[in-house]
Amino acid sequence: MNADVPSPPSLPFSASVQSVPFIDLKRMHEPIHDELMRSIEDVVRSQQFVLGSVVCSLEQQLAQACGTAHAVGCASGTDALILALLALGIGPGDEVITSPFTFFATAGAIVRVGARPVFVDIDPQTFNIDPAAVEAAITRRTAAIVPVHLFGQLADMPALTSIADRHGLAVVEDACQAIGATLHGRPAGSWGDVGCFSLFPTKNLGAFGDGGFLTTNNAHLAGRLRQLRVHGDAGGYNHQFVGINSRLDALQAAIVQVKLRRLPEWTRLRQQNARRYAELFAECGLDQGGEVSLPFVRSDGEHVFNQFSLRVSRNRDDVLRQLRARGVGCTVYYPTPLHLQPCFASLGYRPGQLPFAEQAANEALALPIFPGLTAAEQRFVVANLEDIVRGTAGDAQPVRHAA
Ligand SMILES: *Cc1c(COP(=O)(O)O)cnc(C)c1O
């Protein structure tokens, strides 16, 4: 082939797609607008704005959805992590082993309760914490493990819970990205002592603002969590310990209750989008070149694709910039692993110490995956990615038409 003549992209394009948003919540909310509004109006009429009966009924539905005996609403996923650690009595002097490749809140919560985060490397295939690395990091001070089910796929919970059992450690699942995900048929949030979930608008089940909840099978822990979210009040302003203020709004609960009924369908659409990306990559051979790899999906579980994160082995930031210039919404989760964050410098980690997490931070690139994303839009995303990776067109020249 003449090297001077760029080869046409192998994927045909739909002329109608000009750009693709990274996420578009309207496509989920517009079809259920009236139902959402009625649910909001009911709360306004009841004048019961914080906790109350709507939150109570939502908690029961969430417990059922997560396969646990109890669910406890709170104000955010971050607070869920803080409440879980407080309920388990974790604090100053304790070490908590977690992943460096996650949203900041996972480690921020550990520091907020006065404990020390101990970061161990990830499994490069799944992006989730490596159980062998966890076991190697256990000391006399280790009190808990906080695995993160990153992007919507469970960490290796059989291995992690067995390590925790052998060493007498608590397990707090950061399931903020993984509502509905399972491993061996068992849902996220039902494996550890406590599961922590976020209702932030961009999560698979999102409110119209902040919100969160916890899951547990332990009635004693559930009771403690209910107390801790209202300043430790056991009822009647009787405070046996000091908690925080972290309650779930009734308005948010009313919205989430409507959305929870659609969650299985939205999850199915995310999974369908993921399969379609795999088909499109195969169609143009983008999965063969080694420059780009699709997310690894375990065959013994169900991935719910809160994010669809590729690996781009070279010039990830350049690929990101070019995709955005061509109208493809995309982003990086997460550009800096937590052990190298400035606020954790005093913990003494150095670059190169957790190589798989650092490599993931350099290579990860998240594509649009939201429910309602169309096949034509996915084609636009993959065709532009192919074009950029193969270097067959100049910068910022969006490819739109079939060759
Ligand atoms: C979103 C998220 C959180 C925090 O949830 P908020 O509701 O934003 O406080 C914690 N951990 C992970 C992995 C998350 O994705």
The ligand as a Tripos MOL2 file, in Angstrom:
@<TRIPOS>MOLECULE
LIG
   15    15     1     0     0
SMALL
NO_CHARGES

@<TRIPOS>ATOM
      1 C1        -18.8610    8.0730   43.3590 C.3       1 LIG1
      2 C2        -17.9250    7.2920   44.1700 C.ar      1 LIG1
      3 C3        -17.7600    7.5250   45.5470 C.ar      1 LIG1
      4 C4        -18.3740    8.6870   46.2670 C.3       1 LIG1
      5 O1        -19.7090    8.8670   46.1120 O.3       1 LIG1
      6 P1        -20.3510   10.3270   46.3650 P.3       1 LIG1
      7 O2        -21.8110   10.0620   46.3800 O.co2     1 LIG1
      8 O3        -19.9140   11.1920   45.2310 O.co2     1 LIG1
      9 O4        -19.8500   10.8370   47.6630 O.co2     1 LIG1
     10 C5        -16.9150    6.6950   46.2540 C.ar      1 LIG1
     11 N1        -16.2570    5.6950   45.6430 N.ar      1 LIG1
     12 C6        -16.3780    5.4510   44.3440 C.ar      1 LIG1
     13 C7        -15.6220    4.3110   43.7290 C.3       1 LIG1
     14 C8        -17.1990    6.2470   43.5480 C.ar      1 LIG1
     15 O5        -17.2940    6.0130   42.2370 O.3       1 LIG1
@<TRIPOS>BOND
     1     1     2 1
     2     2     3 ar
     3     2    14 ar
     4     3     4 1
     5     3    10 ar
     6     4     5 1
     7     5     6 1
     8     6     7 2
     9     6     8 1
    10     6     9 1
    11    10    11 ar
    12    11    12 ar
    13    12    13 1
    14    12    14 ar
    15    14    15 1
@<TRIPOS>SUBSTRUCTURE
     1 LIG1         1 GROUP 0 **** ****
